[in-house]
Amino acid sequence: MPHIRQLDSHVADLIAAGEVVERPASVVKELVENAIDAGASAVAVEVQRGGMGLIRVTDNGCGIAPGELPTAFLRHATSKMRFAEDLGKIGTLGFRGEALAAISAVSRTEILTRQKGAAAGASLHLEGGVAGAVEEAGAPEGTTIIVRDLFYNTPARLKFMKKDSAETAAVAGLMQHLALSHPDISFKFIKDGVEALHTPGDGKLESAVYAALGRDFARSLTAVKGRGGEVEVSGFVTKPLMGRGSRSMQVFFVNGRFIKSQQLTASLDEGYRNQIMKGKFPGCVLAVTVPVTAVDVNVHPAKTTVKFAREREVFDAVYHTVLDCLAADSAPRPEPRPAAETVNPRQDFFQTMDAKTFREKAAAPASKPQPVQPTPVRPAWNTEWKTTARVADRKPEPFAYEPRKKPAGGALSAPPPSVTARPAPVKESVFVSRTEPAVKPEPPKRPFVPAIPAQQTMELPEQQTIEPPKEAPWRIAGEVLHTYIVCESEDGCVWLIDKHAAHERVNFDRLQASLEPPMRQTLLQPIAAELGREDGALLLENLPLLEQFGFACEDFGDGAILVREVPADINAEDTVPTLEEFAEKLRTGRSPAERREGLLHTMACKAAIKGGWTSDPAELRVLVDKVQSGQVRFCPHGRPVAVKLTKYELEKMFKRA
């Protein structure tokens, strides 16, 4: 039996580091949160090679005393807590004192700091958690921490890192959330020497949203603010018609801390119930403020999950705030001002009035007409055209064939008799020609029959009998609601077929069985799809897979993807929703086969006939034939495509049985 012994301190630090530091974005999160807690008003973050090569975080906060630098990198060393009672009222982003110790244990770390008002600063270098000597150094007020060669001493962790582009996108997404949670702080993010984010730090949330999430998303938002008990909710939500294909644009904060909460997501969805299209999700930037004693942030090492003391109160506050905002936007607009109160400085110009005023003015007795100045007549641009004659008043003019001249060496045929030709049908127009040119119709041509010598005989191929197609054992009775096909089978049953679900299944089976990529269509104008940095990086990682599905994409910067080609079955306006769903399928798929199947589902759905469309009868016949033959029974999502009603069931409905 193995003996129990205490682990070496270095091994223990590596294990503890694995709980806090999962990837470069985890390092950035801990360091930036420390900068925010230090009272910084400006924070700059720079990464190289996705953070695996270099992470530099600079702030203008309070700084660290030189004598406390070695202590700051010890486990459970913090300036934010003193007693056990402080755990129940945590008001800072960091509090455990494990971040610096965990980061330094798996990297080469250097810190440069100077307190406000101090004459000189101090620096400290650590490698693998082992600290050197504190040295005096010149430094600006604040703190700069440099992390190099992350996970250089933990190969087991290093092999699970993703591509540099994916790690950079994760850091960029984190910086977005931090910038939105603290609009009063100016954040700057530099990746591989290029500035990717810079917020003004003016304290306005709308400014941070515009800088972090883009202009298009900012324009789709509407402000919300409400309160329920001790819970206050403020921020922005998207309008119902601006729903998105995934939840990637749902951002929640609790007391300035970015969190992921299924409870807040459910309350947001409940507020949009029956107001947003099925399959679409609202976007939001919502800040929830609760008393520090009513929330527990010590639930997860990454501090992205919290627990509320009164969950129902938080749920109701978010739900009613969102619902009241959407109800206010859909409220009827105020009546327009009466025409009599409308100031029109130019009385000779167009006047604006409602329908009632117009009818009253038309029914009033006409006033004495004012003399009208004669308008100079504009000369006709072509005197060869009449403007008063009509086509129906004209009479056809007779014309005759001219006799053909005798060709050289040939017989002269008799000239055809003079005939009167009908005029060609002419569309009625304001302008009519004075004269009609004579038209000579061509004489009828005889079919060419080749001459066969009497001595030669031709063997004609044996004629094949083509049997007429058999009558289908069903009959299409019609279509209702432009969505459901009504069909009667030969056994006396009535079928209701969902044409979208049936067509979706047909597309899915075709795509799954095809060995060639779908046909593409080149867009006349490329589409810049703004999907967010994380979704954009996820799709850029899978560009070969997108090529297999008929998409030609490239990086457009700041999380946007430039789409130049799309599958022939996809409409151009469905490009962005399709890519959003692709990103969601790639994120949630557990295996390559499951991800590919999810992408096929999306492709089949986007290319299928939509409910409400007017369909050609030939399309309906093909769908009914596949359903009646048993080829199509369920859509790719598992929903039935047809409902069967027997004659007995119908008679029972009408009380005939």
Secondary structure, DSSP 8 states (H G I E B T S, - for coil): --------HHHHHHHHHHHH-SSHHHHHHHHHHHHHHTT-SEEEEEEEGGGTSEEEEEE-S----GGGHHHHTSTT--SS--SGGGGGG--SS--SS-HHHHHHHTSEEEEEEE-TT-S-EEEEEEETTEE---EEE---SEEEEEEESTTTT-HHHHTT---HHHHHHHHHHHHHHHHHH-TTSEEEEEETTEEEEE---SS-HHHHHHHHH-HHHHHTEEEEEEEETTEEEEEEEE-GGG-BSSSTTEEEEETTEEE--HHHHHHHHHHTTTTS-TT-B--EEEEEE--GGGEE-TTSTT----EESSHHHHHHHHHHHHHHHHHHHTS-------GGG---S-TTS-----HHHHHHHHHS----------------S-TTEESS--GGG--------------TTS-------------------S-EESS------------------TT-----------------SEEEEEEETTTEEEEEETTS-EEEEEHHHHHHHHHHHHHHH-SS---EEEEEEEEEEE--HHHHHHHHHTHHHHHHTT-EEEEEETTEEEEEEEETTS-GGGHHHHHHHHHHHHHH-SSHHHHHHHHHHHHHHHHS--TT----HHHHHHHHHHHHTTS--B-TTS-BSEEEE-HHHHHHHTT--
